């Protein structure tokens, strides 16, 4: 649910931002807004406390999201500016491209966050 909510924040903020900047930049800025939303909510509701400093969690969260934003941007912009015009797809092409782009890194990001961002610190002597 947290990921879905962050994706909605991302998608809706892209629509608003698109009124002020080009689609390709709106996708990036919206992703950053969605990423911060996801970090805060994931830290509270999804993953157990790690025992690590929040700055370290945010660092790894950002690393995982660098790979995710590349996927989202390439797919969203690639479809909206190249793929859809090529096949003459005209049903809300930017919105459709962005939704498809957002769906791609869902699984990879979850595991990246589980094993990097919110990896629990093991206590000495515990297995």
SVG drawing of the C-alpha trace seen along z (x, -y; Angstrom):
<svg xmlns="http://www.w3.org/2000/svg" viewBox="-7 -27 36 45">
<polyline fill="none" stroke="black" stroke-width="0.4" points="0.0,0.0 2.9,-2.4 4.4,-1.8 1.0,-2.3 0.4,-5.5 3.9,-6.8 3.3,-5.9 0.0,-7.9 1.9,-10.9 4.5,-10.5 1.9,-10.3 -0.2,-13.2 2.7,-15.4 4.0,-14.7 0.7,-16.0 1.0,-19.2 4.6,-19.7 4.0,-19.1 2.1,-22.4 5.4,-24.1 8.2,-22.0 8.6,-19.6 7.4,-16.0 10.9,-14.6 11.8,-16.9 8.4,-16.5 9.0,-12.7 12.3,-13.3 11.0,-15.9 7.8,-13.8 9.9,-10.7 11.9,-12.6 8.7,-13.7 7.4,-10.1 10.7,-8.8 10.7,-10.9 7.1,-10.0 8.0,-6.3 11.1,-6.6 9.1,-8.2 6.2,-5.8 8.4,-2.7 10.5,-3.6 7.4,-4.0 5.0,-1.3 6.8,1.3 10.2,2.3 11.3,3.0 13.7,0.6 17.2,1.3 19.4,0.0 21.2,-2.2 21.2,-5.9 18.4,-7.3 21.0,-9.1 22.5,-5.7 19.1,-4.3 18.3,-7.3 21.7,-6.9 20.9,-3.3 17.3,-4.2 18.6,-6.8 21.0,-4.4 18.2,-1.9 16.1,-4.7 18.8,-5.9 18.5,-2.6 14.7,-2.8 14.4,-6.3 16.6,-5.4 14.1,-2.6 11.1,-4.9 12.6,-7.7 13.8,-5.5 10.5,-3.7 8.3,-6.8 10.1,-9.2 10.9,-6.4 7.3,-5.4 5.9,-9.0 8.3,-10.5 9.3,-7.6 7.4,-4.4 3.8,-5.7 4.3,-8.2 5.8,-5.3 2.7,-3.2 0.3,-6.2 -0.9,-5.5 -2.8,-8.6 -4.8,-7.8 -3.2,-10.0 0.2,-9.0 2.2,-10.8 0.0,-9.5 0.0,-5.9 3.8,-6.0 4.3,-7.3 2.1,-4.6 3.9,-1.9 7.3,-3.4 6.3,-3.5 5.2,0.1 8.5,1.5 10.8,1.1 8.2,2.2 9.7,5.6 13.4,4.7 13.0,1.6 11.3,3.6 14.1,6.1 16.7,3.4 15.1,1.6 14.7,4.8 18.3,5.8 20.1,2.4 18.0,-0.5 16.3,1.1 18.6,4.1 18.5,4.8 21.8,4.5 22.8,7.9 23.7,7.8 27.0,9.5 26.3,13.0 22.9,13.3 22.4,15.5"/>
</svg>
